[in-house]
Amino acid sequence: MSVHKDAKRITTQVVYEMKQNGEKISMLTAYDYTMAKIVDQAGIDIILVGDSASNVMAGHETTLPITLNQMIYHAQAVVRAAKRALVVVDLPFGTYQGNSKEALNSAIRIMKESGAHAVKLEGGREIRESIERILSAGIPVMGHLGLTPQSIYKFGTYTVRAKEEVEAQVLREDAKMLSDIGCFSVVFEKIPAQLAAEVTSSMDCPTIGIGAGADCNGQVLVLHDMLGITQEFSPRFLRRYSNLGEQMLGAIKNYVQDVRASDFPSKDEQY
């Protein structure tokens, strides 16, 4: 009997048990009520209210500009829709780095004002104190290692991380540390599949990959990318499950055409 199919609500404990039972964990992003409702009904395990909202919802080039208030607004909408999925919210850039008191306050605001179930932070040892302080308040934390998009200006590129042994060793140690201090799961973004497999098997807590191979305990994609609503982003790890962008464009063009030709509304479509 699988744990998650019978769960009325996916919790951090259910996610942990899924790893123990060899069940894969599915995660997608969502940022608004209508889309989150569909994602939840489809049976997703975890909905990530990602700071990728900065890109797909607000049109920024990076994830850096989005604010805590904006993340809370998106999270509130998603929580209203999610009846079964675990809802995790990204702490945005500048709300937790270098100041563990601010990190705790940010996490508390997300939990209190949105009703979400957990927060996600990017980084390893450099944010350990922030993570420990959030965990000590009873707030579940998802870690994030490898390519950490909030550090884009440090890396200077969105290329694969931890290909060199020095960086790979740091990732191994950071992953173990995140697991040991009590993170309920860790995202691995754009790291070699072999490294992800090795670290996943050595950790207690589940790993969720994005461009990190098939041996992670779960997978995550950005909803708008996998539905083909956004087209400008095509990394190797992205599988497009639909082409909604073209379908939407076609539908709206048809509407414009019908309005201009006085074909809409018809006699049946008026009072």
C-alpha positions in Angstrom: 0.0 0.0 0.0 1.5 3.3 -1.0 1.7 6.0 1.6 0.9 9.0 -0.4 -2.1 7.8 -2.4 -4.0 7.3 0.8 -2.9 10.5 2.5 -5.6 13.1 2.9 -2.9 15.7 3.2 0.8 15.2 2.2 3.0 16.2 5.2 6.7 16.3 5.7 6.4 13.0 7.5 4.7 11.4 4.4 7.4 12.8 2.2 10.1 11.2 4.5 8.2 7.9 4.4 8.0 8.0 0.6 11.8 7.9 0.5 11.9 5.0 2.9 9.4 3.1 0.8 11.1 3.8 -2.5 8.2 5.9 -3.8 9.1 8.8 -6.0 8.0 12.3 -5.0 6.5 14.7 -7.6 6.8 18.5 -7.2 5.8 21.4 -9.4 5.7 25.1 -8.9 2.5 27.2 -8.8 1.9 30.8 -8.0 -1.9 31.4 -8.2 -5.2 29.9 -7.1 -6.5 28.7 -10.5 -3.3 26.9 -11.6 -2.6 25.5 -8.1 -6.1 24.0 -8.0 -5.4 22.1 -11.2 -1.9 21.0 -10.0 -3.4 19.8 -6.7 -6.2 17.9 -8.4 -3.7 16.1 -10.6 -2.2 14.4 -7.5 1.1 16.3 -7.1 2.8 15.6 -3.8 4.5 19.0 -3.2 3.6 22.4 -4.7 6.5 24.9 -4.5 5.6 28.5 -4.5 8.9 29.3 -6.1 10.7 32.6 -6.3 10.7 31.8 -10.0 7.5 33.8 -9.8 9.9 36.7 -10.2 10.6 35.4 -13.8 7.3 33.8 -14.9 4.8 36.0 -13.2 6.6 39.4 -13.0 8.9 39.3 -16.0 12.2 39.9 -14.1 15.4 38.5 -15.6 16.5 36.9 -12.2 14.8 35.7 -9.0 16.4 38.5 -7.0 13.8 41.3 -7.3 10.8 39.5 -5.8 9.9 40.6 -2.3 8.7 38.8 0.8 5.3 40.5 0.6 5.0 39.4 -3.0 5.9 35.8 -2.1 3.3 35.8 0.7 0.7 37.1 -1.8 1.4 34.2 -4.2 1.6 31.7 -1.3 -1.8 32.8 0.1 -3.4 32.1 -3.3 -1.8 28.6 -3.7 -2.7 27.6 -0.1 -6.4 28.4 -0.8 -6.3 26.0 -3.7 -4.2 23.1 -2.3 -6.4 20.5 -0.5 -3.8 17.7 -0.6 -0.4 18.8 -1.6 2.3 20.0 0.8 2.9 23.7 0.1 6.5 24.9 0.3 7.4 28.6 -0.1 10.8 30.0 -1.2 12.3 32.6 1.1 13.3 35.3 -1.4 16.7 36.8 -1.8 17.7 39.1 1.0 15.3 37.8 3.6 17.6 35.2 5.3 21.2 35.5 4.2 23.6 36.7 6.8 21.0 37.4 9.5 19.4 34.5 11.3 16.9 36.7 13.2 15.7 38.2 10.0 15.5 34.7 8.5 13.3 33.5 11.4 11.0 36.6 11.1 10.7 36.0 7.3 9.8 32.3 7.8 7.3 33.2 10.6 5.6 35.8 8.3 5.2 33.2 5.5 3.8 30.6 7.8 1.4 32.9 9.7 0.2 35.0 6.8 -0.1 32.4 4.1 -0.8 29.2 5.9 1.9 27.3 4.0 3.5 24.2 5.4 7.2 24.7 5.0 9.9 27.1 3.6 12.8 26.6 1.2 16.2 28.3 1.5 19.1 28.2 -0.9 22.6 27.4 0.3 24.7 25.2 2.6 27.0 26.0 5.5 26.8 29.7 5.0 23.2 29.7 6.0 23.3 27.0 8.6 22.5 29.4 11.5 19.4 30.7 9.7 18.1 27.2 9.0 18.7 26.1 12.6 16.9 29.1 14.0 13.9 28.5 11.7 13.8 24.8 12.6 14.0 25.6 16.3 10.7 27.5 15.8 9.1 24.3 14.5 9.0 25.4 10.9 9.9 22.7 8.4 12.8 23.6 6.0 13.6 22.3 2.5 17.2 22.9 1.5 18.5 23.7 -2.0 22.1 23.0 -3.2 23.9 22.9 -6.5 22.9 25.7 -8.8 21.3 28.3 -6.5 19.7 30.9 -8.7 19.7 33.6 -6.0 23.5 33.5 -6.2 23.6 34.0 -10.0 25.8 37.1 -9.7 28.3 35.1 -7.6 28.4 32.3 -10.2 28.0 34.6 -13.2 26.4 31.7 -15.1 23.5 29.2 -14.9 25.9 26.3 -15.8 26.1 22.9 -14.1 27.6 23.0 -10.6 29.8 20.6 -8.7 31.5 19.1 -11.7 34.9 19.6 -10.1 35.9 17.4 -7.1 36.4 20.4 -4.7 32.9 21.7 -5.3 31.5 18.2 -5.3 33.0 17.5 -1.9 31.5 20.8 -0.5 28.1 19.7 -1.8 28.4 16.2 -0.1 29.3 17.9 3.2 26.5 20.5 2.9 23.9 17.9 2.0 24.9 15.8 5.0 24.8 18.9 7.2 21.3 19.9 5.9 20.0 16.4 6.6 21.7 16.1 10.0 20.3 19.4 11.3 16.8 18.4 10.3 15.8 19.6 6.8 12.9 17.4 5.6 14.2 17.4 2.1 16.8 19.0 -0.2 16.6 20.2 -3.8 19.6 19.4 -6.1 19.7 21.7 -9.1 21.9 21.1 -12.1 24.5 18.8 -10.7 26.0 15.6 -12.3 23.6 12.7 -12.0 26.2 10.4 -10.6 27.0 12.8 -7.7 23.2 13.3 -7.0 22.8 9.5 -6.9 25.7 9.0 -4.5 24.6 11.8 -2.1 20.9 10.7 -2.3 21.8 7.2 -1.2 23.9 8.4 1.7 21.3 10.8 3.1 18.3 10.2 5.4 16.2 13.0 4.0 14.6 12.9 0.5 16.3 14.7 -2.4 14.4 16.4 -5.2 16.2 16.9 -8.5 15.9 19.4 -11.2 18.6 18.6 -13.8 20.1 16.2 -11.3 19.3 12.8 -12.9 16.8 10.0 -12.2 18.2 8.7 -8.9 17.0 11.6 -6.7 14.0 10.7 -4.6 11.8 13.1 -6.5 11.7 15.6 -9.3 10.6 19.3 -9.7 10.0 21.5 -12.8 8.6 25.0 -13.2 5.0 24.6 -14.2 5.0 27.2 -17.0 8.0 25.6 -18.5 6.7 22.0 -18.5 3.3 23.1 -19.9 5.0 25.0 -22.7 3.5 28.4 -21.7 6.9 29.8 -21.6 9.1 29.1 -24.6 12.3 31.1 -24.1 13.8 28.6 -21.7 15.0 25.2 -23.0 17.6 23.5 -20.8 18.4 19.8 -21.3 16.5 18.7 -18.2 13.2 20.3 -19.3 10.5 18.0 -20.7 7.6 19.9 -22.2 4.4 17.9 -21.5 2.2 20.3 -23.4 2.3 23.2 -25.8 -0.1 25.5 -24.1 1.7 28.7 -25.2 0.8 28.0 -28.8 -2.7 26.9 -28.0 -3.4 30.0 -26.0 -2.0 32.2 -28.7 -4.2 30.6 -31.3 -7.3 30.9 -29.1 -6.7 34.6 -28.4 -6.0 35.3 -32.1 -9.3 33.6 -33.0 -11.1 35.7 -30.4 -9.6 38.9 -31.8 -10.6 37.9 -35.3 -14.2 37.1 -34.3 -14.6 40.4 -32.5 -13.3 42.3 -35.4 -15.5 40.4 -37.9 -18.6 40.8 -35.6 -18.8 37.0 -35.3 -18.7 37.3 -31.6 -21.1 37.4 -29.8 -23.6 35.6 -31.9 -27.4 35.7 -31.3 -27.1 32.7 -29.0 -24.5 34.5 -26.9 -26.6 37.5 -26.0 -29.5 38.3 -23.8 
